[in-house]
Amino acid sequence: MQRQAPTPALREALVAAVNDSEGFDNRFAAEVWLLDMSTRLAPLIPDEERRLRLLRAVHREARRTDLPPELVLAVIQVESAFKRYAVSWAGAQGLMQVMPFWVDEIGRPRDNLFDLETNLRYGCTILRHYLDIEDGDLSRALARYNGSTGQYWYPTRVQTALEERWYRR
C-alpha cells in the first residue's frame, strides 16, 4: 500500500480531534441505541462490559465527527473483525486499522493506536476528512480510507456489513 501524503487540513483535524470529546445527549436514546447495537455485536464480542465500552466510545467518536456510528461499526467489522490488537500486512493498527505514520505526522509519537479511544479518534477523524474531500461520496471516501482509491471491493464490503448487520431492522 502506498502512503498518501497527508494534507494540512487532515493534519489539523487530527490535532483537534485528540483534544476533544462528546457522548450521548439523552439517556433514553443512549439506552435504546446501546441495547440494539449490543445485541447485534454480542456474537462478535461476547463480553458485555467490553462490548458496551466499545459501543459508547464508537458512538462518542462517531458523533464528534458527524459520522453514523453504525458506519464506524461496519468499518471496524471489515477492518479488524473487532480485534483491538489487529495489525495488517501493511502495518495498520487497531480496530480501525490506522496507519502508524499518523502519530508522527501530527507530532504525537507517544499515542498508542491499540488504545480504544485513540484508535477511534484517529480513524473517525480520517474517515470524516475523506468523506468531506470526496463531497460525501461514501464509496470513494471508504476506498480512500482503505488506500484502494479507484477500486470498489472495500466500499462494497463495508456497505454490505452496514446493511446486513448494523442497519437491518
C-alpha positions as CSV (number, residue, x, y, z in Angstrom):
1,M,0.0,0.0,0.0
2,Q,1.4,3.4,-1.0
3,R,1.4,6.1,1.7
4,Q,-0.7,9.1,0.7
5,A,0.8,12.4,1.6
6,P,-1.4,14.0,4.4
7,T,-3.0,17.3,3.6
8,P,-2.7,20.2,6.1
9,A,-6.4,20.0,6.6
10,L,-6.3,16.4,7.7
11,R,-3.3,17.0,9.9
12,E,-5.2,19.9,11.6
13,A,-8.3,17.7,12.0
14,L,-6.3,15.0,13.8
15,V,-4.6,17.5,16.1
16,A,-8.0,19.0,17.1
17,A,-9.5,15.5,17.5
18,V,-7.1,14.3,20.1
19,N,-8.2,17.2,22.3
20,D,-12.0,16.9,22.0
21,S,-14.7,14.5,23.1
22,E,-18.5,14.1,23.3
23,G,-21.1,11.4,24.0
24,F,-24.8,10.9,24.2
25,D,-27.2,13.8,24.9
26,N,-30.1,11.8,26.2
27,R,-30.1,8.8,28.5
28,F,-33.1,7.2,26.9
29,A,-31.6,7.5,23.4
30,A,-28.3,6.1,24.7
31,E,-30.0,3.1,26.3
32,V,-32.1,2.3,23.2
33,W,-29.1,2.5,20.8
34,L,-26.7,0.7,23.2
35,L,-29.2,-2.2,23.7
36,D,-29.9,-2.5,20.0
37,M,-26.2,-2.4,18.9
38,S,-25.1,-4.6,21.9
39,T,-27.5,-7.3,20.7
40,R,-26.0,-7.1,17.2
41,L,-22.4,-7.1,18.4
42,A,-22.8,-9.9,21.0
43,P,-21.9,-12.7,18.6
44,L,-18.6,-10.9,17.8
45,I,-17.8,-9.7,21.3
46,P,-19.3,-11.9,24.0
47,D,-18.1,-9.9,27.0
48,E,-20.8,-7.4,27.8
49,E,-18.6,-4.9,29.6
50,R,-16.1,-4.8,26.8
51,R,-18.9,-4.6,24.2
52,L,-20.6,-1.7,26.0
53,R,-17.3,0.2,26.5
54,L,-16.6,-0.2,22.8
55,L,-20.1,0.9,21.7
56,R,-20.0,4.0,24.0
57,A,-16.6,5.0,22.6
58,V,-17.8,4.4,19.0
59,H,-20.9,6.5,19.5
60,R,-18.9,9.3,21.1
61,E,-16.3,9.5,18.3
62,A,-18.8,9.0,15.5
63,R,-20.9,11.8,16.9
64,R,-17.9,14.1,17.4
65,T,-17.0,13.6,13.7
66,D,-20.6,13.6,12.4
67,L,-20.5,10.0,11.2
68,P,-23.2,7.4,11.7
69,P,-22.0,5.2,14.5
70,E,-23.3,2.2,12.5
71,L,-20.9,3.1,9.7
72,V,-18.0,3.1,12.1
73,L,-19.0,-0.3,13.4
74,A,-19.2,-1.6,9.8
75,V,-15.7,-0.2,9.1
76,I,-14.4,-1.9,12.3
77,Q,-16.1,-5.2,11.3
78,V,-14.4,-5.2,7.9
79,E,-11.0,-3.7,9.0
80,S,-10.2,-5.7,12.1
81,A,-13.2,-8.0,12.9
82,F,-13.3,-6.2,16.3
83,K,-9.8,-7.4,17.2
84,R,-8.3,-4.5,19.2
85,Y,-4.7,-5.6,18.6
86,A,-5.1,-6.4,14.9
87,V,-2.1,-5.5,12.6
88,S,-2.5,-5.6,8.9
89,W,0.1,-6.8,6.4
90,A,0.7,-3.0,5.6
91,G,1.2,-2.2,9.3
92,A,-2.2,-0.6,10.0
93,Q,-3.1,-1.0,13.7
94,G,-6.1,-1.5,15.9
95,L,-9.8,-1.6,15.5
96,M,-10.0,0.9,12.6
97,Q,-6.6,-0.1,11.2
98,V,-4.9,3.3,11.4
99,M,-1.5,3.6,9.8
100,P,1.1,4.3,12.4
101,F,2.8,7.2,10.4
102,W,-0.1,9.4,11.5
103,V,1.1,9.6,15.1
104,D,4.4,11.1,13.9
105,E,2.7,13.2,11.2
106,I,0.7,15.2,13.8
107,G,3.5,15.3,16.4
108,R,2.1,12.8,18.9
109,P,4.5,9.8,18.6
110,R,3.5,8.5,22.0
111,D,-0.1,8.0,21.0
112,N,-1.0,4.3,21.2
113,L,-3.1,3.2,18.2
114,F,-4.1,0.0,20.1
115,D,-5.8,2.2,22.7
116,L,-9.5,2.0,22.0
117,E,-10.2,5.8,22.3
118,T,-7.1,6.8,20.4
119,N,-7.7,4.4,17.5
120,L,-11.3,5.5,17.2
121,R,-10.3,9.2,17.4
122,Y,-7.8,8.9,14.6
123,G,-10.0,6.5,12.5
124,C,-13.2,8.5,12.7
125,T,-11.4,11.8,12.0
126,I,-9.6,10.4,9.0
127,L,-12.8,8.9,7.6
128,R,-14.7,12.1,8.1
129,H,-12.0,14.0,6.3
130,Y,-12.1,11.7,3.4
131,L,-15.9,12.0,3.2
132,D,-15.5,15.8,3.2
133,I,-13.0,15.8,0.4
134,E,-15.0,13.3,-1.6
135,D,-18.1,15.6,-1.3
136,G,-20.0,13.0,0.7
137,D,-19.4,10.1,-1.7
138,L,-19.2,7.2,0.7
139,S,-17.8,4.7,-1.7
140,R,-14.9,7.0,-2.7
141,A,-14.2,8.0,0.9
142,L,-14.1,4.4,2.0
143,A,-11.8,3.4,-0.8
144,R,-9.5,6.3,0.1
145,Y,-9.6,5.3,3.8
146,N,-8.5,1.8,2.8
147,G,-5.9,3.0,0.4
148,S,-7.7,1.4,-2.5
149,T,-8.8,4.6,-4.3
150,G,-10.4,3.7,-7.6
151,Q,-11.4,0.2,-6.5
152,Y,-14.7,-0.7,-5.1
153,W,-14.2,-4.1,-3.4
154,Y,-13.6,-2.5,0.0
155,P,-16.5,0.0,0.0
156,T,-18.8,-2.9,-1.1
157,R,-17.6,-5.0,1.9
158,V,-18.3,-2.1,4.3
159,Q,-21.6,-1.3,2.8
160,T,-22.7,-4.9,2.9
161,A,-21.7,-5.1,6.6
162,L,-23.6,-1.9,7.3
163,E,-26.7,-3.1,5.6
164,E,-26.7,-6.7,6.9
165,R,-25.6,-6.2,10.5
166,W,-25.9,-2.6,11.6
167,Y,-28.8,-1.1,9.7
168,R,-31.1,-4.2,9.3
169,R,-34.3,-3.9,11.2
